[in-house]
Amino acid sequence: MQKHTLLSLAIIGTLLLSLTANATIRRVGFTGAVSPVNGIDYATLQAAHDAAVVGDTIQLYPSTQSSGATYSGNITKRLYIVGPGFFVNSYNLPYQAIINNALQALPGAIASTNVTVGRGSAGTIFAGISSLNVTTADILDSLNDIAIYRCRDVNVNFNNSGVCNNWIISQCYMAQVNQGGYAVGFSGNRSISNLRIENSVGVDINYSASTAQTPVGVNSGQILNCVWNVGAQGVTDSRRSLSFNNSVFIIQNCIDLGGVFQTASWLFGASNCVFVNNITSASGGASPVASNPGSSGNTFNANTSSNVYFVGIPNNNSAGQTIYSPDAAYQLVANSPARNFGVIPGTNTPTDCGIYGGTNPYKSSGIPNIPAFYRLNAASTTATGSTYTITYSVRSNN
């Protein structure tokens, strides 16, 4: 008689998927019922990174300790670093918000993940991670093609590094980008080209406004289908300033219900920006959204007093009960003025404004786009003959 547990079957299925993809999944912080697997399980992110080869996946697990799991490391290889998502259990929900049920919840939370991306890291992808802090290394080489998908509380710090081309921050809940001044002795081109921020809540841009620290090179980017709001779910959205330092940005298909586009201290150095098909609570007038050359199709004085735009903003309750998770609350109501108000950039195709529109709609819970088992059935936990039938279902989460 051979005994099998459902947990073992799930692990075998996961390993088969990883072998099919010709890459290894390396786990950090895994505390399952089975013993650690040599070459698969690691105590730290850095150890998993050092053992990995280009193209491997590093899977970060949450901790049920009160402080949550903390990870850190220097990334010098092209990897896929993935967490469990967010808003899926009581560890990481604000106030009385409910969970997103789109992802099977792992207990616990990730308190922070702090990484430095350096030479060799081009093409690395981060997904499904809470409190992700990414800093570029002090090098003259380019650090290109870094992607951050479906993460929460993201901080990107463009430190003293060379050209950073084609970074993308997509489908994130709160994202901040900083470019400070030079360190003493640093020289060379330090521009950020084609930075794309899309389908995210609470974006904050902070490029240095000091004349002595003005970045070298052309700083350009796009902000598409994002949302700014204040007071959602009883939580103040503190990430709502856009300090461009005269960089060239296109801001399109966004919804601003926090007055970001009107207040001078929240919209700074935007003289070279173009605003297209945005919705804002600002009154227009002298705002760059209304007056900048090329800006068009924007609507002003948006109603923020009731659920005119979103199903759960600002009133996310029914008989005193919260009925949407913090991100699901930003879904548009059926007759929202934001429906088909936007346009896909470079086309005439209409799309919804806000995080659930555009070409890369927001995915609730920060579900990483890796296969996930959501059903596993067996007649019993033991096998008594030569045949043992199990049924399992997997979804891609793309």
FIDREN-502213 format. One record per residue (C-alpha): residue in one letter; x, y, z. Coordinates in steps of 0.05 Angstrom, whole numbers, padded with zeros to 5 digits, always signed. Layout:
<recs>
aXYZ
...
</recs>
This chain:
<recs>
m+00000+00000+00000
q+00027+00068-00018
k+00003+00130+00018
h-00005+00197-00016
t-00025+00263+00014
l-00060+00318-00025
l-00005+00366-00006
s+00048+00320-00037
l+00007+00315-00101
a+00003+00391-00105
i+00078+00397-00097
i+00090+00345-00151
g+00044+00382-00198
t+00080+00447-00185
l+00148+00415-00199
l+00122+00385-00264
l+00099+00454-00286
s+00167+00483-00271
l+00203+00428-00308
t+00158+00439-00368
a+00178+00512-00368
n+00252+00492-00367
a+00264+00536-00306
t+00269+00522-00232
i+00222+00551-00180
r+00262+00568-00117
r+00222+00580-00054
v+00240+00628+00001
g+00204+00626+00068
f+00163+00564+00052
t+00138+00530+00115
g+00096+00472+00089
a+00086+00405+00122
v+00141+00372+00081
s+00216+00379+00096
p+00256+00431+00057
v+00277+00407-00011
n+00350+00415-00029
g+00358+00461-00088
i+00287+00487-00081
d+00280+00517-00012
y+00324+00573+00015
a+00326+00614+00078
t+00339+00681+00045
l+00324+00716-00021
q+00399+00728-00031
a+00414+00653-00024
a+00360+00635-00074
h+00386+00688-00122
d+00458+00664-00118
a+00436+00593-00133
a+00390+00613-00190
v+00406+00615-00264
v+00378+00665-00314
g+00303+00654-00324
d+00290+00621-00257
t+00231+00639-00213
i+00240+00658-00140
q+00175+00651-00100
l+00170+00691-00036
y+00124+00666+00019
p+00089+00706+00073
s+00100+00697+00147
t+00048+00691+00202
q+00094+00726+00252
s+00065+00792+00275
s+00119+00831+00238
g+00111+00792+00173
a+00167+00767+00128
t+00224+00813+00108
y+00267+00798+00047
s+00328+00834+00016
g+00380+00821-00037
n+00422+00846-00094
i+00395+00825-00162
t+00447+00813-00217
k+00409+00762-00260
r+00346+00763-00302
l+00295+00730-00256
y+00221+00726-00242
i+00210+00744-00168
v+00139+00732-00146
g+00099+00739-00082
p+00029+00715-00061
g-00011+00777-00079
f-00046+00822-00028
f-00114+00839+00002
v-00125+00765+00012
n-00127+00758+00087
s-00133+00797+00152
y-00058+00809+00157
n-00056+00860+00101
l-00125+00892+00099
p-00138+00963+00124
y-00194+00975+00174
q-00257+00936+00157
a-00242+00922+00084
i-00257+00853+00058
i-00212+00805+00021
n-00209+00793-00053
n-00230+00721-00064
a-00196+00716-00132
l-00136+00681-00101
q-00131+00627-00049
a-00103+00663+00011
l-00037+00642+00041
p-00036+00661+00116
g+00010+00716+00138
a+00041+00775+00102
i+00105+00802+00071
a+00127+00863+00111
s+00178+00887+00060
t+00222+00865+00002
n+00283+00909-00009
v+00325+00897-00071
t+00380+00931-00109
v+00381+00918-00184
g+00450+00920-00215
r+00490+00898-00275
g+00459+00835-00306
s+00389+00846-00279
a+00358+00872-00343
g+00292+00838-00358
t+00277+00820-00285
i+00203+00817-00267
f+00172+00829-00198
a+00100+00809-00186
g+00050+00799-00129
i+00095+00830-00076
s+00074+00877-00019
s+00120+00934+00004
l+00169+00927-00054
n+00229+00974-00053
v+00273+00974-00115
t+00337+01015-00119
t+00384+01020-00178
a+00458+01007-00165
d+00512+01060-00169
i+00539+01040-00237
l+00549+01074-00304
d+00519+01016-00344
s+00447+01017-00368
l+00394+00983-00326
n+00338+00969-00374
d+00273+00931-00381
i+00254+00921-00308
a+00180+00904-00298
i+00138+00911-00235
y+00069+00879-00240
r+00012+00872-00191
c+00050+00895-00129
r+00028+00937-00070
d+00064+00997-00038
v+00119+01001-00090
n+00179+01048-00082
v+00227+01055-00141
n+00289+01095-00128
f+00331+01113-00189
n+00397+01122-00154
n+00464+01139-00187
s+00459+01093-00247
g+00464+01098-00322
v+00407+01102-00372
c+00345+01066-00347
n+00303+01050-00409
n+00235+01016-00415
w+00216+01005-00342
i+00144+00988-00330
i+00100+00993-00268
s+00033+00960-00282
q-00029+00941-00243
c-00001+00963-00175
y-00036+00990-00113
m+00004+01052-00092
a+00069+01065-00130
q+00123+01117-00119
v+00180+01135-00165
n+00239+01177-00141
q+00299+01205-00178
g+00344+01243-00131
g+00408+01281-00143
y+00478+01258-00158
a+00525+01230-00107
v+00593+01264-00103
g+00640+01239-00157
f+00586+01209-00202
s+00586+01229-00275
g+00552+01206-00338
n+00483+01203-00370
r+00431+01186-00318
s+00366+01191-00356
i+00301+01153-00350
s+00271+01139-00418
n+00204+01108-00434
l+00180+01097-00363
r+00110+01069-00367
i+00063+01070-00307
e-00005+01041-00321
n-00069+01016-00288
s-00046+01033-00218
v-00076+01068-00157
g-00041+01126-00123
v+00019+01141-00167
d+00073+01188-00141
i+00129+01217-00184
n+00185+01255-00150
y+00240+01278-00197
s+00291+01323-00165
a+00274+01397-00173
s+00343+01423-00152
t+00379+01459-00208
a+00446+01431-00184
q+00418+01360-00188
t+00379+01364-00253
p+00382+01295-00285
v+00423+01289-00348
g+00389+01266-00412
v+00317+01263-00433
n+00268+01239-00381
s+00204+01213-00413
g+00146+01168-00398
q+00072+01152-00398
i+00021+01148-00343
l-00040+01111-00368
n-00106+01089-00336
c-00086+01108-00265
v-00129+01134-00207
w-00116+01184-00153
n-00163+01189-00094
v-00163+01213-00022
g-00198+01177+00035
a-00216+01112+00000
q-00233+01056+00049
g-00219+01104+00106
v-00146+01106+00085
t-00114+01171+00062
d-00078+01162-00004
s-00013+01198+00012
r+00018+01179-00055
r-00012+01231-00100
s+00041+01282-00121
l+00069+01289-00191
s+00135+01327-00191
f+00160+01319-00262
n+00217+01371-00262
n+00200+01389-00334
s+00205+01318-00359
v+00163+01297-00419
f+00104+01254-00399
i+00038+01235-00431
i-00018+01227-00379
q-00078+01193-00410
n-00143+01157-00390
c-00133+01173-00316
i-00183+01192-00262
d-00163+01244-00211
l-00213+01250-00154
g-00161+01277-00105
g-00148+01345-00138
v-00078+01325-00159
f-00084+01359-00226
q-00102+01426-00195
t-00059+01437-00133
a+00009+01468-00149
s+00044+01429-00094
w+00018+01363-00122
l+00030+01378-00196
f+00099+01409-00205
g+00144+01418-00266
a+00090+01393-00314
s+00102+01445-00369
n+00125+01391-00419
c+00069+01342-00403
v+00010+01327-00447
f-00057+01308-00415
v-00107+01270-00458
n-00176+01243-00441
n-00169+01248-00366
i-00224+01259-00314
t-00209+01305-00256
s-00243+01339-00198
a-00200+01400-00213
s-00234+01461-00242
g-00186+01470-00300
g-00170+01543-00311
a-00095+01554-00307
s-00081+01481-00293
p-00031+01449-00342
v-00084+01397-00356
a-00125+01451-00390
s-00071+01497-00417
n-00012+01454-00440
p-00002+01448-00515
g-00029+01382-00542
s-00074+01369-00483
s-00144+01352-00503
g-00207+01314-00486
n-00203+01325-00411
t-00263+01335-00367
f-00262+01377-00303
n-00304+01385-00239
a-00316+01310-00232
n-00367+01292-00179
t-00333+01261-00118
s-00391+01263-00070
s-00425+01197-00088
n-00413+01132-00125
v-00419+01166-00193
y-00355+01135-00221
f-00336+01074-00179
v-00377+01019-00145
g-00343+01031-00078
i-00315+01101-00079
p-00329+01140-00037
n-00385+01099-00005
n-00361+01028+00001
n-00414+00999+00047
s-00482+00969+00051
a-00518+00974+00118
g-00452+00991+00150
q-00415+00931+00120
t-00355+00938+00073
i-00372+00901+00009
y-00310+00913-00034
s-00236+00903-00024
p-00195+00967-00030
d-00177+00955-00103
a-00242+00923-00125
a-00277+00986-00101
y-00248+01022-00163
q-00290+00982-00212
l-00334+01028-00253
v-00409+01030-00242
a-00452+01011-00301
n-00467+01083-00322
s-00400+01114-00301
p-00380+01175-00342
a-00311+01141-00346
r-00337+01085-00390
n-00308+01092-00460
f-00284+01162-00443
g-00212+01143-00456
v-00175+01125-00520
i-00121+01071-00529
p-00057+01111-00544
g-00039+01113-00617
t-00108+01090-00639
n-00180+01114-00644
t-00205+01056-00602
p-00245+01078-00542
t-00232+01048-00473
d-00253+01059-00401
c-00214+01107-00359
g-00187+01082-00294
i-00149+01020-00272
y-00196+00968-00303
g-00192+00998-00373
g-00137+01003-00425
t-00095+00947-00454
n-00072+00918-00386
p-00132+00920-00339
y-00119+00916-00264
k-00120+00846-00233
s-00152+00845-00164
s-00110+00819-00107
g-00045+00828-00145
i-00052+00757-00172
p+00015+00740-00204
n+00009+00710-00274
i+00034+00641-00256
p-00007+00577-00256
a-00046+00566-00192
f-00082+00503-00167
y-00152+00520-00145
r-00183+00450-00140
l-00153+00383-00121
n-00198+00323-00108
a-00184+00250-00094
a-00227+00191-00073
s-00184+00181-00010
t-00117+00198+00019
t-00090+00127+00006
a-00082+00084-00056
t-00098+00009-00050
g-00088-00013-00122
s-00050+00003-00184
t-00096+00059-00204
y-00106+00123-00164
t-00150+00177-00195
i-00144+00250-00177
t-00177+00311-00207
y-00144+00379-00205
s-00155+00446-00238
v-00104+00499-00255
r-00114+00570-00279
s-00062+00614-00313
n-00079+00681-00280
n-00055+00718-00341
</recs>
